[in-house]
Amino acid sequence: MKKRTHTCGKLRKKNVSESVNLNGWVNTVRLHGQVIFIDLRDRYGKTQIVFNSEDYKGDFEAVKKLSMEDVLSVRGTVQARSEGAVNPDLPTGEIEVLVESMELLSETAPLPFIITDRDSALEDLRLKYRYLELRTDELQHNIMTRHKTYQAVRKYLTDQDFIEIETPTLMKSTPEGARDFLVPSRIHHGKFYALPQSPQLYKQILMISGFDRYFQIVKCFRDEDFRADRQPEFTQIDVEMSFIDEEDIFSNMEGLTRHVFKEVINVDLPDPFPRITYDEAMSQYGSDKPDTRYELFLRNVKEFTERSDFNAFKSVDSVKAIVVPDGAKYSRKIIDEFTDYVKKYKAKGLAWMKAEAGQLTGGISKFFSGDLQKDLIKTTNMNDGDIIFLMGDKRSIVEPALGALRVEIARREGLADKKAFNPLWVTHFPMFEFNEEENRYVAMHHPFTAPMEEDIDKLDSDPASVYSRGYDLTLNGHEIAGGSIRIHSQKIQEKIFGILGLSRDEAKEKFGFLVEALTYGAPPHGGIAFGFDRLVMILTGSNNIRDVIAFPKTTSAVSLMDEAPNTVSKQQLDELGIQIKPDKN
């Protein structure tokens, strides 16, 4: 092998006449009689190399047999391309290398898909041959973007006096959120470690230990059902601070986010970020992570349906609507598709009317008098050609269902500016949700989130009305970070455990070391965790989190390349004292 003197993205016109060595993969081959053009590729770029039968000193017939993805080492001379052959789309497009000698370092087997065209294969095939897909321009760009994001995060937080501290990967199981991944102990038969769902307990312990500014870019694990933007193992930027309040979190994390977007993709985010309460977000957008790049606000229209003859909405708690500009073009087939879509979100149906010639037609319009139609059109600012979709039910059904419809319509209509980045803080989350199946309260964020100070007195009398000091940072319809001010009082922490249905003994068993640590002088503290994979996904413009992870799992938590998870030997199971039960199915 000839050690490379330059990478395949480095040569320019100033290098003309230099003798160079290049190593890389064959990206394309173009045969022109006694001249063969090859684009040689590495992660730095592409360089056109030229084999001319008159100048090439090796076996020209062997060059003709080269295939895409063969690995070459070549020596040659840099020459300027003729004026008509310059490629303005390539940084190396003004030059080419006239090859004098070549060594075939590795010959490729027939490719399962075309490397230069990701769309030539379904995702499962590409995941099976992930090492080939990682050669594509798109994924190389994504992984490089991920690398730049790592470095930008570390630099900013280090410059702000944060200390990077690693926390354990093998910890105690504390099931209060998603399912833990369990790791059996060989030494302690019958006992298990758990992989951390987050470093939550440890970072609070670090605050009690006096490390007032901590961060970690850390792997977390959750054994849960998956979708396009979730993985069983994921990465988060974990941050915790002492002697602070929400404003300190907002200021520092806005600074971090602005720094990352500027350093990685040269985008300036606003200063400061806008804020909205949870109740406002649900009321206006039907989502606690609203995409504010387009409007389509949810509107309260119960006063109009109450005055109408449409009885289906008379007994419901909430009636809301969205007005879609130019939506009158929707056929009955599309409206039926929207109706089926909202049923996924527990909605019973979807009512509609179209504005034409200053009045409402179709759908449930016949139940609205002429004057009532005019009032509704005026209040909702409908124009001819618009459509209004209405839904009535419990607020907890109406808002999320209409919010999901809002997002789906925006997707179909291309309403979101893909070049816009709209960060938004969502604050004042409810402290608890009531789980009807388990007949108990569960924490909206997690059980260590502090209640609003003015609501502490309501913990005993009316837990459902208590708001927390939790907050989420959202961007373009994604939650990119979530956190809270933590409870630093042992008494309040025990009270919260009690509301969540945990006895003192259960709380001690699950979280005893934190509860005990709170008795030894705990500072007020709070923090946040960024979903690193999701953040990088947004930075790259992808809509699939697997595109920004080098070796991801499928939606069924399987790695197709290395076939994980797999079976283990009986000897390994015996050492752990584990027996596999036969599958009842």
ABEGO torsion letter per residue (X at the ends): XBBBABBAAABBAAABGBBBBBBEBBABBBBBEABBBBBBBBAAEBBBBBBBAAABABBAAAAAABBBGBBBBBBBBBBBBBAAABBAABAAAABBBBBABBBBABBBBBBABBAABAAABBAAAAAABAAAAAABAAAAAAAAAAAAAAAAAAAAAAAAGBBBBBBBABBBBBBABBBBBBBBBAABBGBBBBBBABAAAAAAAAAAAGBABBBBBBBBBBBBBBBAABBABBBBBBBBBBGBBAAAAAAAAAAAAAAAAAAAAGBBBBOBBBBBBAAAAAAAAGBABBBAABBGBBBBAAAAAAABABAAAAABABBBBBBBBGAAABBAAAAAAAAAAAAAAGBAEBBBBBBBGGBBBEEAAAABBAAAAAAAAAAAGBBBGBBBBBBBEBAAAAAAAAAAAAAAAAAAAGABBAABBBBBBBBGBBABBBBAAAGBBBBABBAABBBBAAAAAAAAABAAABBBABBBBBBGGBBABBBBBBBABAAAAAAAAAAAGBBAAAAAAAAAAAAAAAAAGBBBBBBBBBBAAAAAAAAAGBABAAAABABBBBAAGBBAAAGOBBBBBAAAAAAAGBBBBBBAX
